[in-house]
Amino acid sequence: MRFVEFVNMLHKKHRYTQRTFERLGNRIRKQLQYEAKKNATTYPRRRTGELYKSIKAHIRPTREELKIDLTAGNEIAFYAKYVEGGTIRMAPRFYLKRAFDKVEGVVPEHLRSYFGMYLENPRFYGD
């Protein structure tokens, strides 16, 4: 095997590994979004559907990891952070945190360092 063939083989393996991680990251993103939307419809009960429609999960690839973050809220569902965190008169509902905790348990331990799933400060509209 010549050096050029070896380099080409390594490049193909790298692309295959990268695509595999991207597919896994996309599956985690979809599951995270599904669980958050499911939690937002059960408790609190779904009324207008604006909170449900505003929940999105995004993948932001970096050199070291795939960052998967969860966002909620828009111009109409500006109240998303109040439902998640609660107010003086309403207990927190944690629809995003419950989804994150459930999906985080599904990700294998050795891949958790690669998938940077962040929910310590979930992003809301207007923040």
C-alpha positions as CSV (number, residue, x, y, z in Angstrom):
1,M,0.0,0.0,0.0
2,R,1.4,3.3,-1.0
3,F,1.3,6.4,1.2
4,V,-1.3,8.2,-1.0
5,E,-3.6,5.1,-0.8
6,F,-3.2,5.1,3.0
7,V,-4.1,8.8,3.3
8,N,-7.2,8.3,1.1
9,M,-8.2,5.3,3.2
10,L,-7.9,7.4,6.4
11,H,-9.9,10.3,4.8
12,K,-12.7,7.9,3.8
13,K,-12.8,6.5,7.4
14,H,-12.9,10.0,8.8
15,R,-15.8,11.0,6.6
16,Y,-17.7,7.7,7.5
17,T,-17.1,8.4,11.2
18,Q,-18.2,12.0,10.9
19,R,-21.4,11.0,9.0
20,T,-22.2,8.4,11.6
21,F,-21.9,10.9,14.4
22,E,-24.0,13.4,12.5
23,R,-26.7,10.8,12.0
24,L,-26.6,9.9,15.7
25,G,-26.7,13.6,16.6
26,N,-29.7,14.2,14.4
27,R,-31.5,11.2,15.9
28,I,-30.8,12.6,19.4
29,R,-32.0,16.0,18.3
30,K,-35.3,14.7,17.0
31,Q,-35.9,12.6,20.1
32,L,-35.1,15.6,22.4
33,Q,-37.5,17.8,20.4
34,Y,-40.2,15.1,20.5
35,E,-39.9,14.5,24.2
36,A,-40.0,18.3,25.0
37,K,-43.1,18.7,22.8
38,K,-44.8,15.7,24.4
39,N,-44.1,17.1,27.9
40,A,-45.4,20.5,26.8
41,T,-48.7,19.0,25.8
42,T,-49.4,16.8,28.8
43,Y,-48.6,19.1,31.7
44,P,-49.3,22.0,31.2
45,R,-52.3,21.1,29.0
46,R,-52.1,22.2,25.4
47,R,-54.4,25.1,24.7
48,T,-53.4,27.1,21.7
49,G,-50.4,25.0,20.5
50,E,-48.1,28.0,20.3
51,L,-45.7,26.7,23.0
52,Y,-45.7,23.3,21.2
53,K,-44.9,24.8,17.9
54,S,-42.1,27.0,19.3
55,I,-40.0,24.1,20.8
56,K,-37.0,23.4,18.6
57,A,-33.8,21.5,19.0
58,H,-30.7,22.6,17.1
59,I,-27.3,21.0,16.3
60,R,-24.3,23.3,16.2
61,P,-21.2,21.3,15.1
62,T,-17.8,22.5,16.4
63,R,-14.4,21.0,15.9
64,E,-14.6,19.1,19.2
65,E,-18.2,18.2,19.6
66,L,-21.8,18.4,18.3
67,K,-23.7,20.9,20.5
68,I,-27.4,20.1,20.8
69,D,-29.4,22.8,22.4
70,L,-33.1,23.1,23.1
71,T,-35.0,26.4,22.5
72,A,-38.6,27.4,23.3
73,G,-40.7,30.5,22.7
74,N,-41.3,33.0,19.9
75,E,-43.2,36.3,19.5
76,I,-46.5,34.6,20.4
77,A,-45.3,32.0,22.9
78,F,-43.2,34.5,24.9
79,Y,-44.3,32.8,28.1
80,A,-42.2,29.7,27.5
81,K,-39.6,30.6,30.1
82,Y,-42.3,31.2,32.7
83,V,-43.9,27.8,32.1
84,E,-40.5,26.1,32.4
85,G,-39.1,28.1,35.4
86,G,-42.4,29.0,37.1
87,T,-43.4,32.3,38.6
88,I,-44.5,33.5,42.1
89,R,-48.0,32.2,41.4
90,M,-47.2,29.1,39.3
91,A,-45.0,26.1,40.0
92,P,-42.3,25.3,37.4
93,R,-43.4,22.7,34.8
94,F,-39.9,21.6,33.6
95,Y,-41.1,20.4,30.2
96,L,-37.6,21.0,28.7
97,K,-35.6,19.6,31.7
98,R,-37.7,16.4,31.8
99,A,-37.1,15.9,28.0
100,F,-33.3,16.5,28.5
101,D,-33.1,14.1,31.4
102,K,-34.8,11.3,29.5
103,V,-32.8,11.7,26.4
104,E,-29.5,12.1,28.2
105,G,-30.0,8.7,29.7
106,V,-30.3,7.2,26.2
107,V,-26.9,8.5,25.0
108,P,-24.2,6.0,25.6
109,E,-21.7,7.0,28.3
110,H,-18.6,7.0,26.0
111,L,-20.4,9.4,23.6
112,R,-21.6,11.9,26.1
113,S,-18.4,13.9,25.9
114,Y,-18.7,14.2,22.1
115,F,-22.4,15.3,22.2
116,G,-22.5,18.5,24.1
117,M,-26.1,18.5,25.2
118,Y,-26.7,21.8,27.0
119,L,-29.7,22.6,29.1
120,E,-28.2,24.4,32.0
121,N,-29.4,27.7,30.5
122,P,-32.1,26.8,27.9
123,R,-32.5,29.5,25.3
124,F,-35.8,31.3,25.3
125,Y,-37.2,33.9,23.0
126,G,-36.0,37.4,23.9
127,D,-33.0,36.2,26.0
